Amino acid sequence: MESETRIKVRYAETDQMGVVHHSVYAVYLEAARVEFLEKAGLPYHQVEARGVFFPVVELGLTFRAPAHFGEEVLVRTRLAHLSRRDLLFRYRVEREGTLLAEGFTRHLCQVGEKAGRIPEDIYQALSVLHLG
């Protein structure tokens, strides 16, 4: 499964040159990841209510072209790796077919305050979405 999240670039997200600041892309990826999980029937607020968390432990981004204030970007999100303890999402940020950035986030499963295994029902729901 791949989900698409549309984001309109706000003025506050740009630097003095009118270009989206690199730090904002992490926020875009988070918004896209939360929407991906919601579309997949795993609203993240409900997962967290069970005491299960997926903190980001690694983030990578490669920038290809700038985005600017007022433009709409499309973030394509897919689950690229899944194990019993971690997952990896891959992203493509585009504007009208032009690749602006591509990246990934890696997450470990945390149950309560400790690293742990992904609960079986969540793992099964995620395994259906895994594209490899």
C-alpha positions as CSV (number, residue, x, y, z in Angstrom):
1,M,0.0,0.0,0.0
2,E,1.1,3.5,-0.8
3,S,-0.7,6.5,0.6
4,E,-0.6,10.1,-0.7
5,T,-0.7,13.1,1.6
6,R,-1.2,16.6,0.2
7,I,0.4,19.5,2.1
8,K,0.1,23.2,1.3
9,V,3.4,25.0,2.1
10,R,2.8,27.7,4.7
11,Y,4.8,30.9,4.9
12,A,6.2,30.0,8.3
13,E,7.8,26.9,6.8
14,T,10.1,28.8,4.5
15,D,13.4,30.5,5.0
16,Q,14.5,34.0,3.9
17,M,14.9,32.8,0.3
18,G,11.3,31.6,0.2
19,V,12.3,27.9,0.2
20,V,10.9,25.3,2.6
21,H,13.4,24.9,5.4
22,H,15.0,21.4,5.5
23,S,13.8,20.8,9.1
24,V,10.2,21.1,8.0
25,Y,10.4,18.0,5.9
26,A,10.5,15.9,9.0
27,V,7.2,17.4,10.0
28,Y,5.8,16.6,6.5
29,L,7.0,13.0,6.8
30,E,5.3,12.6,10.2
31,A,2.0,14.0,8.9
32,A,2.2,11.6,6.0
33,R,3.1,8.6,8.2
34,V,0.2,9.3,10.6
35,E,-2.2,9.6,7.6
36,F,-0.8,6.3,6.2
37,L,-1.6,4.5,9.4
38,E,-5.0,6.0,9.7
39,K,-5.9,5.0,6.1
40,A,-4.7,1.5,6.9
41,G,-7.1,1.3,9.9
42,L,-4.4,1.9,12.6
43,P,-5.1,5.4,13.9
44,Y,-1.9,6.2,15.7
45,H,-3.7,7.9,18.6
46,Q,-5.4,4.6,19.3
47,V,-2.2,2.6,19.1
48,E,-0.6,5.0,21.6
49,A,-3.7,4.7,23.9
50,R,-2.7,1.1,24.2
51,G,0.8,2.1,25.5
52,V,2.5,1.2,22.2
53,F,4.8,3.7,20.5
54,F,7.0,3.8,17.5
55,P,9.6,6.5,18.1
56,V,11.8,7.6,15.3
57,V,15.3,6.2,15.8
58,E,16.7,7.1,12.3
59,L,15.8,9.7,9.7
60,G,17.3,10.2,6.3
61,L,16.5,12.8,3.6
62,T,18.0,13.6,0.2
63,F,16.9,16.9,-1.3
64,R,16.5,17.1,-5.1
65,A,14.6,20.4,-5.7
66,P,13.1,23.2,-3.6
67,A,9.5,23.7,-2.5
68,H,8.2,27.2,-2.0
69,F,5.5,29.1,-0.1
70,G,2.0,28.5,-1.6
71,E,2.8,25.4,-3.4
72,E,1.2,22.0,-2.8
73,V,3.4,19.1,-2.2
74,L,2.5,15.4,-2.4
75,V,4.1,13.0,0.1
76,R,4.0,9.4,-1.0
77,T,4.4,7.0,1.9
78,R,5.0,3.2,2.0
79,L,6.0,0.7,4.6
80,A,9.3,-0.7,3.2
81,H,10.4,-3.0,6.1
82,L,8.7,-4.7,8.9
83,S,10.0,-7.0,11.7
84,R,8.7,-8.0,15.1
85,R,10.6,-5.0,16.7
86,D,11.0,-2.3,14.1
87,L,9.6,-0.8,10.9
88,L,10.9,1.4,8.1
89,F,8.9,3.9,6.0
90,R,10.0,5.3,2.7
91,Y,8.8,8.7,1.3
92,R,8.8,10.7,-1.9
93,V,8.0,14.3,-1.7
94,E,6.8,15.6,-5.1
95,R,5.3,18.7,-6.7
96,E,3.4,18.1,-9.9
97,G,5.5,15.0,-10.8
98,T,8.8,16.6,-9.9
99,L,10.8,14.8,-7.2
100,L,11.7,17.3,-4.4
101,A,13.0,15.0,-1.7
102,E,13.1,11.3,-0.8
103,G,13.8,9.8,2.5
104,F,13.1,7.3,5.2
105,T,12.3,6.9,8.9
106,R,13.1,3.9,11.0
107,H,11.1,3.2,14.1
108,L,11.5,0.8,17.1
109,C,8.5,-0.5,19.0
110,Q,8.2,0.7,22.5
111,V,5.7,-0.9,24.9
112,G,5.2,1.3,27.9
113,E,8.7,2.6,28.7
114,K,10.7,-0.3,27.2
115,A,11.6,-1.5,23.8
116,G,9.5,-4.5,22.9
117,R,7.8,-6.6,20.2
118,I,5.0,-5.2,18.1
119,P,1.8,-6.6,19.5
120,E,0.5,-9.4,17.3
121,D,-2.7,-7.7,16.1
122,I,-0.8,-4.6,15.1
123,Y,2.0,-6.7,13.5
124,Q,-0.6,-8.6,11.4
125,A,-2.3,-5.3,10.3
126,L,1.1,-3.9,9.3
127,S,2.2,-7.1,7.5
128,V,-0.7,-6.6,5.1
129,L,0.6,-3.2,4.2
130,H,4.3,-4.1,3.8
131,L,5.5,-3.7,0.3
132,G,9.1,-4.9,0.7
